[in-house]
Amino acid sequence: MSDCCKPFETDSLQAENSKKRILWTVLYLNLAMFFIEAASGLLAESNALMADSLDMLGDATLYGFTLMVINMAAIWQVRAAILKGLVMVSFALGILVHCLFEFLNSAQPLAPVIGGVGFLALCVNLVCAWLLLKRRKDDLNMRSIWLCSRNDALANAGVLAAGGGVFLTGEAWPDLVVGIAIAGVVFKSSISILQEAQQELRENHAQL
């Protein structure tokens, strides 16, 4: 029996190792972009860049949670997904507070910095989304972080639009609008993750 099961155990171990390698890669990429965007956002006085940097930090946190529970029972993966949703809600609120602060202390953002860093972040998030794409159907946690990575790419496209809007209008409002929109995307993703986690909890209770 043990000989018969060995091929399945080997395949399962290879799949888990593959997931871990992908998760560590996207974790490092998101942390690196968080520092780059946060520094650039402060330099350029950009709501969009600061909002996206907080989104990057939130995603790095989510990848860390996923690595912690990757070999645990399904119930722990559901709990981790709920925690991820709550973390994303807190980051969305943080982005909105930052946008409000910048609105009250308005300054003209630097369009070239917004555009350049936004393009770099878009490239990084497209790589992350591509790495996670083939694993998104494995379980709830992998689906949740793929959703975050996909939304990051959409947010980065918004950052590029903010840079273009600031450049064309010579005003700060496009940057502020994109910052608020990113907060909305993060909040919407968090709600989706929480709803799916609750559905999984109900299914687990039904099976018991």
Biotite code that builds the C-alpha atoms (Angstrom):
import biotite.structure as struc

atoms = struc.array([
    struc.Atom([0.000, 0.000, 0.000], chain_id="A", res_id=1, res_name="MET", atom_name="CA", element="C"),
    struc.Atom([2.801, 2.387, 0.886], chain_id="A", res_id=2, res_name="SER", atom_name="CA", element="C"),
    struc.Atom([4.477, 1.735, -2.472], chain_id="A", res_id=3, res_name="ASP", atom_name="CA", element="C"),
    struc.Atom([1.192, 2.456, -4.274], chain_id="A", res_id=4, res_name="CYS", atom_name="CA", element="C"),
    struc.Atom([0.756, 5.772, -2.444], chain_id="A", res_id=5, res_name="CYS", atom_name="CA", element="C"),
    struc.Atom([4.299, 7.030, -2.982], chain_id="A", res_id=6, res_name="LYS", atom_name="CA", element="C"),
    struc.Atom([3.639, 8.572, -6.439], chain_id="A", res_id=7, res_name="PRO", atom_name="CA", element="C"),
    struc.Atom([0.673, 10.511, -5.032], chain_id="A", res_id=8, res_name="PHE", atom_name="CA", element="C"),
    struc.Atom([2.690, 11.668, -2.028], chain_id="A", res_id=9, res_name="GLU", atom_name="CA", element="C"),
    struc.Atom([5.510, 12.788, -4.324], chain_id="A", res_id=10, res_name="THR", atom_name="CA", element="C"),
    struc.Atom([3.107, 14.743, -6.556], chain_id="A", res_id=11, res_name="ASP", atom_name="CA", element="C"),
    struc.Atom([1.502, 16.385, -3.513], chain_id="A", res_id=12, res_name="SER", atom_name="CA", element="C"),
    struc.Atom([4.883, 17.346, -2.066], chain_id="A", res_id=13, res_name="LEU", atom_name="CA", element="C"),
    struc.Atom([6.005, 18.809, -5.393], chain_id="A", res_id=14, res_name="GLN", atom_name="CA", element="C"),
    struc.Atom([2.793, 20.831, -5.634], chain_id="A", res_id=15, res_name="ALA", atom_name="CA", element="C"),
    struc.Atom([3.244, 22.208, -2.103], chain_id="A", res_id=16, res_name="GLU", atom_name="CA", element="C"),
    struc.Atom([6.881, 23.110, -2.788], chain_id="A", res_id=17, res_name="ASN", atom_name="CA", element="C"),
    struc.Atom([5.861, 24.825, -6.021], chain_id="A", res_id=18, res_name="SER", atom_name="CA", element="C"),
    struc.Atom([3.243, 26.892, -4.163], chain_id="A", res_id=19, res_name="LYS", atom_name="CA", element="C"),
    struc.Atom([5.765, 27.870, -1.504], chain_id="A", res_id=20, res_name="LYS", atom_name="CA", element="C"),
    struc.Atom([8.316, 29.008, -4.094], chain_id="A", res_id=21, res_name="ARG", atom_name="CA", element="C"),
    struc.Atom([5.682, 31.123, -5.843], chain_id="A", res_id=22, res_name="ILE", atom_name="CA", element="C"),
    struc.Atom([4.466, 32.617, -2.562], chain_id="A", res_id=23, res_name="LEU", atom_name="CA", element="C"),
    struc.Atom([7.969, 33.545, -1.397], chain_id="A", res_id=24, res_name="TRP", atom_name="CA", element="C"),
    struc.Atom([8.708, 35.113, -4.797], chain_id="A", res_id=25, res_name="THR", atom_name="CA", element="C"),
    struc.Atom([5.585, 37.280, -4.840], chain_id="A", res_id=26, res_name="VAL", atom_name="CA", element="C"),
    struc.Atom([6.093, 38.153, -1.165], chain_id="A", res_id=27, res_name="LEU", atom_name="CA", element="C"),
    struc.Atom([9.590, 39.536, -1.835], chain_id="A", res_id=28, res_name="TYR", atom_name="CA", element="C"),
    struc.Atom([8.434, 41.372, -4.975], chain_id="A", res_id=29, res_name="LEU", atom_name="CA", element="C"),
    struc.Atom([5.569, 43.040, -3.101], chain_id="A", res_id=30, res_name="ASN", atom_name="CA", element="C"),
    struc.Atom([7.767, 44.073, -0.172], chain_id="A", res_id=31, res_name="LEU", atom_name="CA", element="C"),
    struc.Atom([10.322, 45.584, -2.556], chain_id="A", res_id=32, res_name="ALA", atom_name="CA", element="C"),
    struc.Atom([7.628, 47.542, -4.410], chain_id="A", res_id=33, res_name="MET", atom_name="CA", element="C"),
    struc.Atom([6.103, 48.707, -1.118], chain_id="A", res_id=34, res_name="PHE", atom_name="CA", element="C"),
    struc.Atom([9.353, 50.424, -0.132], chain_id="A", res_id=35, res_name="PHE", atom_name="CA", element="C"),
    struc.Atom([9.871, 51.855, -3.637], chain_id="A", res_id=36, res_name="ILE", atom_name="CA", element="C"),
    struc.Atom([6.318, 53.194, -3.911], chain_id="A", res_id=37, res_name="GLU", atom_name="CA", element="C"),
    struc.Atom([6.200, 54.519, -0.348], chain_id="A", res_id=38, res_name="ALA", atom_name="CA", element="C"),
    struc.Atom([9.461, 56.447, -0.808], chain_id="A", res_id=39, res_name="ALA", atom_name="CA", element="C"),
    struc.Atom([8.387, 57.689, -4.235], chain_id="A", res_id=40, res_name="SER", atom_name="CA", element="C"),
    struc.Atom([4.929, 58.639, -2.963], chain_id="A", res_id=41, res_name="GLY", atom_name="CA", element="C"),
    struc.Atom([6.436, 60.776, -0.209], chain_id="A", res_id=42, res_name="LEU", atom_name="CA", element="C"),
    struc.Atom([8.851, 62.369, -2.676], chain_id="A", res_id=43, res_name="LEU", atom_name="CA", element="C"),
    struc.Atom([6.167, 63.039, -5.300], chain_id="A", res_id=44, res_name="ALA", atom_name="CA", element="C"),
    struc.Atom([3.448, 63.858, -2.719], chain_id="A", res_id=45, res_name="GLU", atom_name="CA", element="C"),
    struc.Atom([1.191, 61.387, -4.536], chain_id="A", res_id=46, res_name="SER", atom_name="CA", element="C"),
    struc.Atom([-1.992, 59.909, -3.039], chain_id="A", res_id=47, res_name="ASN", atom_name="CA", element="C"),
    struc.Atom([-2.106, 57.252, -5.757], chain_id="A", res_id=48, res_name="ALA", atom_name="CA", element="C"),
    struc.Atom([1.426, 55.997, -5.080], chain_id="A", res_id=49, res_name="LEU", atom_name="CA", element="C"),
    struc.Atom([0.957, 56.013, -1.301], chain_id="A", res_id=50, res_name="MET", atom_name="CA", element="C"),
    struc.Atom([-2.368, 54.175, -1.642], chain_id="A", res_id=51, res_name="ALA", atom_name="CA", element="C"),
    struc.Atom([-0.816, 51.578, -3.923], chain_id="A", res_id=52, res_name="ASP", atom_name="CA", element="C"),
    struc.Atom([2.185, 51.160, -1.587], chain_id="A", res_id=53, res_name="SER", atom_name="CA", element="C"),
    struc.Atom([-0.177, 50.361, 1.305], chain_id="A", res_id=54, res_name="LEU", atom_name="CA", element="C"),
    struc.Atom([-1.976, 47.902, -0.966], chain_id="A", res_id=55, res_name="ASP", atom_name="CA", element="C"),
    struc.Atom([1.396, 46.254, -1.696], chain_id="A", res_id=56, res_name="MET", atom_name="CA", element="C"),
    struc.Atom([2.170, 46.011, 2.025], chain_id="A", res_id=57, res_name="LEU", atom_name="CA", element="C"),
    struc.Atom([-1.251, 44.495, 2.652], chain_id="A", res_id=58, res_name="GLY", atom_name="CA", element="C"),
    struc.Atom([-0.683, 41.881, -0.050], chain_id="A", res_id=59, res_name="ASP", atom_name="CA", element="C"),
    struc.Atom([2.747, 40.993, 1.346], chain_id="A", res_id=60, res_name="ALA", atom_name="CA", element="C"),
    struc.Atom([1.023, 40.410, 4.691], chain_id="A", res_id=61, res_name="THR", atom_name="CA", element="C"),
    struc.Atom([-1.559, 38.179, 3.017], chain_id="A", res_id=62, res_name="LEU", atom_name="CA", element="C"),
    struc.Atom([1.135, 36.103, 1.307], chain_id="A", res_id=63, res_name="TYR", atom_name="CA", element="C"),
    struc.Atom([2.780, 35.648, 4.705], chain_id="A", res_id=64, res_name="GLY", atom_name="CA", element="C"),
    struc.Atom([-0.505, 34.395, 6.201], chain_id="A", res_id=65, res_name="PHE", atom_name="CA", element="C"),
    struc.Atom([-0.905, 31.957, 3.314], chain_id="A", res_id=66, res_name="THR", atom_name="CA", element="C"),
    struc.Atom([2.600, 30.558, 3.858], chain_id="A", res_id=67, res_name="LEU", atom_name="CA", element="C"),
    struc.Atom([1.820, 30.053, 7.552], chain_id="A", res_id=68, res_name="MET", atom_name="CA", element="C"),
    struc.Atom([-1.267, 27.889, 6.919], chain_id="A", res_id=69, res_name="VAL", atom_name="CA", element="C"),
    struc.Atom([-0.308, 26.211, 3.644], chain_id="A", res_id=70, res_name="ILE", atom_name="CA", element="C"),
    struc.Atom([0.117, 22.773, 5.270], chain_id="A", res_id=71, res_name="ASN", atom_name="CA", element="C"),
    struc.Atom([-2.611, 23.169, 7.902], chain_id="A", res_id=72, res_name="MET", atom_name="CA", element="C"),
    struc.Atom([-6.173, 21.853, 7.983], chain_id="A", res_id=73, res_name="ALA", atom_name="CA", element="C"),
    struc.Atom([-8.833, 23.520, 5.840], chain_id="A", res_id=74, res_name="ALA", atom_name="CA", element="C"),
    struc.Atom([-10.395, 25.276, 8.833], chain_id="A", res_id=75, res_name="ILE", atom_name="CA", element="C"),
    struc.Atom([-7.134, 27.166, 9.472], chain_id="A", res_id=76, res_name="TRP", atom_name="CA", element="C"),
    struc.Atom([-6.999, 28.223, 5.849], chain_id="A", res_id=77, res_name="GLN", atom_name="CA", element="C"),
    struc.Atom([-10.537, 29.587, 6.178], chain_id="A", res_id=78, res_name="VAL", atom_name="CA", element="C"),
    struc.Atom([-9.577, 31.458, 9.353], chain_id="A", res_id=79, res_name="ARG", atom_name="CA", element="C"),
    struc.Atom([-6.527, 32.869, 7.587], chain_id="A", res_id=80, res_name="ALA", atom_name="CA", element="C"),
    struc.Atom([-8.746, 34.022, 4.712], chain_id="A", res_id=81, res_name="ALA", atom_name="CA", element="C"),
    struc.Atom([-11.027, 35.827, 7.184], chain_id="A", res_id=82, res_name="ILE", atom_name="CA", element="C"),
    struc.Atom([-7.982, 37.478, 8.752], chain_id="A", res_id=83, res_name="LEU", atom_name="CA", element="C"),
    struc.Atom([-6.819, 38.512, 5.284], chain_id="A", res_id=84, res_name="LYS", atom_name="CA", element="C"),
    struc.Atom([-10.176, 40.127, 4.569], chain_id="A", res_id=85, res_name="GLY", atom_name="CA", element="C"),
    struc.Atom([-10.048, 42.091, 7.825], chain_id="A", res_id=86, res_name="LEU", atom_name="CA", element="C"),
    struc.Atom([-6.476, 43.224, 7.133], chain_id="A", res_id=87, res_name="VAL", atom_name="CA", element="C"),
    struc.Atom([-7.509, 44.450, 3.692], chain_id="A", res_id=88, res_name="MET", atom_name="CA", element="C"),
    struc.Atom([-10.428, 46.396, 5.189], chain_id="A", res_id=89, res_name="VAL", atom_name="CA", element="C"),
    struc.Atom([-8.029, 48.135, 7.589], chain_id="A", res_id=90, res_name="SER", atom_name="CA", element="C"),
    struc.Atom([-5.673, 49.034, 4.734], chain_id="A", res_id=91, res_name="PHE", atom_name="CA", element="C"),
    struc.Atom([-8.577, 50.396, 2.664], chain_id="A", res_id=92, res_name="ALA", atom_name="CA", element="C"),
    struc.Atom([-9.582, 52.628, 5.570], chain_id="A", res_id=93, res_name="LEU", atom_name="CA", element="C"),
    struc.Atom([-5.940, 53.707, 5.999], chain_id="A", res_id=94, res_name="GLY", atom_name="CA", element="C"),
    struc.Atom([-5.767, 54.699, 2.327], chain_id="A", res_id=95, res_name="ILE", atom_name="CA", element="C"),
    struc.Atom([-8.938, 56.791, 2.661], chain_id="A", res_id=96, res_name="LEU", atom_name="CA", element="C"),
    struc.Atom([-7.591, 58.554, 5.767], chain_id="A", res_id=97, res_name="VAL", atom_name="CA", element="C"),
    struc.Atom([-4.341, 59.339, 3.937], chain_id="A", res_id=98, res_name="HIS", atom_name="CA", element="C"),
    struc.Atom([-6.256, 60.708, 0.944], chain_id="A", res_id=99, res_name="CYS", atom_name="CA", element="C"),
    struc.Atom([-8.314, 62.935, 3.249], chain_id="A", res_id=100, res_name="LEU", atom_name="CA", element="C"),
    struc.Atom([-5.150, 64.224, 4.929], chain_id="A", res_id=101, res_name="PHE", atom_name="CA", element="C"),
    struc.Atom([-3.542, 65.008, 1.567], chain_id="A", res_id=102, res_name="GLU", atom_name="CA", element="C"),
    struc.Atom([-6.734, 66.710, 0.378], chain_id="A", res_id=103, res_name="PHE", atom_name="CA", element="C"),
    struc.Atom([-6.676, 69.020, 3.393], chain_id="A", res_id=104, res_name="LEU", atom_name="CA", element="C"),
    struc.Atom([-2.957, 69.685, 2.870], chain_id="A", res_id=105, res_name="ASN", atom_name="CA", element="C"),
    struc.Atom([-3.040, 69.772, -0.919], chain_id="A", res_id=106, res_name="SER", atom_name="CA", element="C"),
    struc.Atom([0.199, 69.810, -2.886], chain_id="A", res_id=107, res_name="ALA", atom_name="CA", element="C"),
    struc.Atom([0.982, 69.333, -6.561], chain_id="A", res_id=108, res_name="GLN", atom_name="CA", element="C"),
    struc.Atom([2.132, 65.736, -7.248], chain_id="A", res_id=109, res_name="PRO", atom_name="CA", element="C"),
    struc.Atom([5.080, 65.045, -9.552], chain_id="A", res_id=110, res_name="LEU", atom_name="CA", element="C"),
    struc.Atom([3.599, 63.398, -12.650], chain_id="A", res_id=111, res_name="ALA", atom_name="CA", element="C"),
    struc.Atom([6.867, 61.871, -14.026], chain_id="A", res_id=112, res_name="PRO", atom_name="CA", element="C"),
    struc.Atom([7.566, 60.081, -10.730], chain_id="A", res_id=113, res_name="VAL", atom_name="CA", element="C"),
    struc.Atom([3.976, 58.791, -10.546], chain_id="A", res_id=114, res_name="ILE", atom_name="CA", element="C"),
    struc.Atom([4.130, 57.490, -14.111], chain_id="A", res_id=115, res_name="GLY", atom_name="CA", element="C"),
    struc.Atom([7.562, 55.874, -13.845], chain_id="A", res_id=116, res_name="GLY", atom_name="CA", element="C"),
    struc.Atom([6.994, 54.114, -10.530], chain_id="A", res_id=117, res_name="VAL", atom_name="CA", element="C"),
    struc.Atom([3.428, 53.180, -11.525], chain_id="A", res_id=118, res_name="GLY", atom_name="CA", element="C"),
    struc.Atom([4.727, 51.473, -14.674], chain_id="A", res_id=119, res_name="PHE", atom_name="CA", element="C"),
    struc.Atom([7.347, 49.550, -12.660], chain_id="A", res_id=120, res_name="LEU", atom_name="CA", element="C"),
    struc.Atom([4.693, 48.435, -10.156], chain_id="A", res_id=121, res_name="ALA", atom_name="CA", element="C"),
    struc.Atom([2.391, 47.347, -12.993], chain_id="A", res_id=122, res_name="LEU", atom_name="CA", element="C"),
    struc.Atom([5.148, 45.148, -14.462], chain_id="A", res_id=123, res_name="CYS", atom_name="CA", element="C"),
    struc.Atom([5.850, 43.578, -11.053], chain_id="A", res_id=124, res_name="VAL", atom_name="CA", element="C"),
    struc.Atom([2.176, 42.861, -10.371], chain_id="A", res_id=125, res_name="ASN", atom_name="CA", element="C"),
    struc.Atom([1.630, 41.361, -13.816], chain_id="A", res_id=126, res_name="LEU", atom_name="CA", element="C"),
    struc.Atom([4.488, 38.954, -13.057], chain_id="A", res_id=127, res_name="VAL", atom_name="CA", element="C"),
    struc.Atom([2.938, 38.126, -9.663], chain_id="A", res_id=128, res_name="CYS", atom_name="CA", element="C"),
    struc.Atom([-0.517, 37.577, -11.189], chain_id="A", res_id=129, res_name="ALA", atom_name="CA", element="C"),
    struc.Atom([0.974, 35.308, -13.851], chain_id="A", res_id=130, res_name="TRP", atom_name="CA", element="C"),
    struc.Atom([2.852, 33.242, -11.226], chain_id="A", res_id=131, res_name="LEU", atom_name="CA", element="C"),
    struc.Atom([-0.303, 32.821, -9.132], chain_id="A", res_id=132, res_name="LEU", atom_name="CA", element="C"),
    struc.Atom([-2.642, 32.195, -12.086], chain_id="A", res_id=133, res_name="LEU", atom_name="CA", element="C"),
    struc.Atom([-2.009, 28.453, -12.370], chain_id="A", res_id=134, res_name="LYS", atom_name="CA", element="C"),
    struc.Atom([-2.515, 27.952, -8.611], chain_id="A", res_id=135, res_name="ARG", atom_name="CA", element="C"),
    struc.Atom([-5.650, 30.068, -8.139], chain_id="A", res_id=136, res_name="ARG", atom_name="CA", element="C"),
    struc.Atom([-7.977, 27.026, -8.186], chain_id="A", res_id=137, res_name="LYS", atom_name="CA", element="C"),
    struc.Atom([-6.040, 25.009, -5.604], chain_id="A", res_id=138, res_name="ASP", atom_name="CA", element="C"),
    struc.Atom([-7.838, 26.318, -2.503], chain_id="A", res_id=139, res_name="ASP", atom_name="CA", element="C"),
    struc.Atom([-9.446, 29.351, -0.872], chain_id="A", res_id=140, res_name="LEU", atom_name="CA", element="C"),
    struc.Atom([-6.155, 30.945, 0.163], chain_id="A", res_id=141, res_name="ASN", atom_name="CA", element="C"),
    struc.Atom([-4.589, 30.713, -3.278], chain_id="A", res_id=142, res_name="MET", atom_name="CA", element="C"),
    struc.Atom([-7.757, 32.124, -4.866], chain_id="A", res_id=143, res_name="ARG", atom_name="CA", element="C"),
    struc.Atom([-7.813, 35.017, -2.418], chain_id="A", res_id=144, res_name="SER", atom_name="CA", element="C"),
    struc.Atom([-4.226, 36.081, -3.025], chain_id="A", res_id=145, res_name="ILE", atom_name="CA", element="C"),
    struc.Atom([-4.570, 35.715, -6.798], chain_id="A", res_id=146, res_name="TRP", atom_name="CA", element="C"),
    struc.Atom([-7.561, 38.036, -6.580], chain_id="A", res_id=147, res_name="LEU", atom_name="CA", element="C"),
    struc.Atom([-5.431, 40.531, -4.645], chain_id="A", res_id=148, res_name="CYS", atom_name="CA", element="C"),
    struc.Atom([-2.643, 40.330, -7.226], chain_id="A", res_id=149, res_name="SER", atom_name="CA", element="C"),
    struc.Atom([-5.054, 40.824, -10.122], chain_id="A", res_id=150, res_name="ARG", atom_name="CA", element="C"),
    struc.Atom([-6.582, 43.853, -8.428], chain_id="A", res_id=151, res_name="ASN", atom_name="CA", element="C"),
    struc.Atom([-3.087, 45.231, -7.817], chain_id="A", res_id=152, res_name="ASP", atom_name="CA", element="C"),
    struc.Atom([-2.473, 45.262, -11.553], chain_id="A", res_id=153, res_name="ALA", atom_name="CA", element="C"),
    struc.Atom([-5.743, 47.172, -12.016], chain_id="A", res_id=154, res_name="LEU", atom_name="CA", element="C"),
    struc.Atom([-4.694, 49.619, -9.284], chain_id="A", res_id=155, res_name="ALA", atom_name="CA", element="C"),
    struc.Atom([-1.331, 50.150, -11.006], chain_id="A", res_id=156, res_name="ASN", atom_name="CA", element="C"),
    struc.Atom([-3.130, 50.970, -14.245], chain_id="A", res_id=157, res_name="ALA", atom_name="CA", element="C"),
    struc.Atom([-5.015, 53.552, -12.189], chain_id="A", res_id=158, res_name="GLY", atom_name="CA", element="C"),
    struc.Atom([-1.734, 54.992, -10.909], chain_id="A", res_id=159, res_name="VAL", atom_name="CA", element="C"),
    struc.Atom([-0.566, 55.434, -14.500], chain_id="A", res_id=160, res_name="LEU", atom_name="CA", element="C"),
    struc.Atom([-3.859, 57.162, -15.277], chain_id="A", res_id=161, res_name="ALA", atom_name="CA", element="C"),
    struc.Atom([-3.296, 59.440, -12.267], chain_id="A", res_id=162, res_name="ALA", atom_name="CA", element="C"),
    struc.Atom([0.152, 60.399, -13.556], chain_id="A", res_id=163, res_name="GLY", atom_name="CA", element="C"),
    struc.Atom([-1.276, 61.149, -16.983], chain_id="A", res_id=164, res_name="GLY", atom_name="CA", element="C"),
    struc.Atom([-4.147, 63.129, -15.507], chain_id="A", res_id=165, res_name="GLY", atom_name="CA", element="C"),
    struc.Atom([-1.836, 65.259, -13.355], chain_id="A", res_id=166, res_name="VAL", atom_name="CA", element="C"),
    struc.Atom([0.432, 65.868, -16.348], chain_id="A", res_id=167, res_name="PHE", atom_name="CA", element="C"),
    struc.Atom([-2.416, 66.879, -18.684], chain_id="A", res_id=168, res_name="LEU", atom_name="CA", element="C"),
    struc.Atom([-4.453, 68.998, -16.252], chain_id="A", res_id=169, res_name="THR", atom_name="CA", element="C"),
    struc.Atom([-1.643, 70.412, -14.120], chain_id="A", res_id=170, res_name="GLY", atom_name="CA", element="C"),
    struc.Atom([-3.859, 69.770, -11.081], chain_id="A", res_id=171, res_name="GLU", atom_name="CA", element="C"),
    struc.Atom([-3.847, 67.319, -8.160], chain_id="A", res_id=172, res_name="ALA", atom_name="CA", element="C"),
    struc.Atom([-7.429, 66.017, -8.355], chain_id="A", res_id=173, res_name="TRP", atom_name="CA", element="C"),
    struc.Atom([-6.734, 63.042, -10.726], chain_id="A", res_id=174, res_name="PRO", atom_name="CA", element="C"),
    struc.Atom([-4.204, 61.713, -8.211], chain_id="A", res_id=175, res_name="ASP", atom_name="CA", element="C"),
    struc.Atom([-6.711, 62.065, -5.355], chain_id="A", res_id=176, res_name="LEU", atom_name="CA", element="C"),
    struc.Atom([-9.486, 60.367, -7.334], chain_id="A", res_id=177, res_name="VAL", atom_name="CA", element="C"),
    struc.Atom([-7.258, 57.375, -8.146], chain_id="A", res_id=178, res_name="VAL", atom_name="CA", element="C"),
    struc.Atom([-6.199, 57.071, -4.502], chain_id="A", res_id=179, res_name="GLY", atom_name="CA", element="C"),
    struc.Atom([-9.840, 56.847, -3.429], chain_id="A", res_id=180, res_name="ILE", atom_name="CA", element="C"),
    struc.Atom([-10.590, 54.387, -6.254], chain_id="A", res_id=181, res_name="ALA", atom_name="CA", element="C"),
    struc.Atom([-7.744, 52.103, -5.104], chain_id="A", res_id=182, res_name="ILE", atom_name="CA", element="C"),
    struc.Atom([-9.226, 52.123, -1.591], chain_id="A", res_id=183, res_name="ALA", atom_name="CA", element="C"),
    struc.Atom([-12.544, 51.054, -3.141], chain_id="A", res_id=184, res_name="GLY", atom_name="CA", element="C"),
    struc.Atom([-10.884, 48.187, -5.050], chain_id="A", res_id=185, res_name="VAL", atom_name="CA", element="C"),
    struc.Atom([-9.135, 46.947, -1.886], chain_id="A", res_id=186, res_name="VAL", atom_name="CA", element="C"),
    struc.Atom([-12.361, 47.133, 0.107], chain_id="A", res_id=187, res_name="PHE", atom_name="CA", element="C"),
    struc.Atom([-14.322, 45.281, -2.592], chain_id="A", res_id=188, res_name="LYS", atom_name="CA", element="C"),
    struc.Atom([-11.701, 42.511, -2.677], chain_id="A", res_id=189, res_name="SER", atom_name="CA", element="C"),
    struc.Atom([-11.816, 42.176, 1.105], chain_id="A", res_id=190, res_name="SER", atom_name="CA", element="C"),
    struc.Atom([-15.602, 41.742, 1.015], chain_id="A", res_id=191, res_name="ILE", atom_name="CA", element="C"),
    struc.Atom([-15.288, 39.038, -1.660], chain_id="A", res_id=192, res_name="SER", atom_name="CA", element="C"),
    struc.Atom([-12.710, 37.143, 0.408], chain_id="A", res_id=193, res_name="ILE", atom_name="CA", element="C"),
    struc.Atom([-14.801, 37.382, 3.594], chain_id="A", res_id=194, res_name="LEU", atom_name="CA", element="C"),
    struc.Atom([-17.926, 36.162, 1.782], chain_id="A", res_id=195, res_name="GLN", atom_name="CA", element="C"),
    struc.Atom([-16.107, 33.175, 0.300], chain_id="A", res_id=196, res_name="GLU", atom_name="CA", element="C"),
    struc.Atom([-14.555, 32.335, 3.681], chain_id="A", res_id=197, res_name="ALA", atom_name="CA", element="C"),
    struc.Atom([-17.991, 32.432, 5.330], chain_id="A", res_id=198, res_name="GLN", atom_name="CA", element="C"),
    struc.Atom([-19.341, 30.127, 2.619], chain_id="A", res_id=199, res_name="GLN", atom_name="CA", element="C"),
    struc.Atom([-16.516, 27.658, 3.289], chain_id="A", res_id=200, res_name="GLU", atom_name="CA", element="C"),
    struc.Atom([-17.265, 27.784, 7.023], chain_id="A", res_id=201, res_name="LEU", atom_name="CA", element="C"),
    struc.Atom([-20.924, 26.995, 6.384], chain_id="A", res_id=202, res_name="ARG", atom_name="CA", element="C"),
    struc.Atom([-19.969, 24.064, 4.146], chain_id="A", res_id=203, res_name="GLU", atom_name="CA", element="C"),
    struc.Atom([-17.576, 22.693, 6.790], chain_id="A", res_id=204, res_name="ASN", atom_name="CA", element="C"),
    struc.Atom([-20.265, 22.895, 9.476], chain_id="A", res_id=205, res_name="HIS", atom_name="CA", element="C"),
    struc.Atom([-22.753, 21.191, 7.174], chain_id="A", res_id=206, res_name="ALA", atom_name="CA", element="C"),
    struc.Atom([-20.304, 18.302, 6.625], chain_id="A", res_id=207, res_name="GLN", atom_name="CA", element="C"),
    struc.Atom([-19.860, 17.906, 10.390], chain_id="A", res_id=208, res_name="LEU", atom_name="CA", element="C"),
])
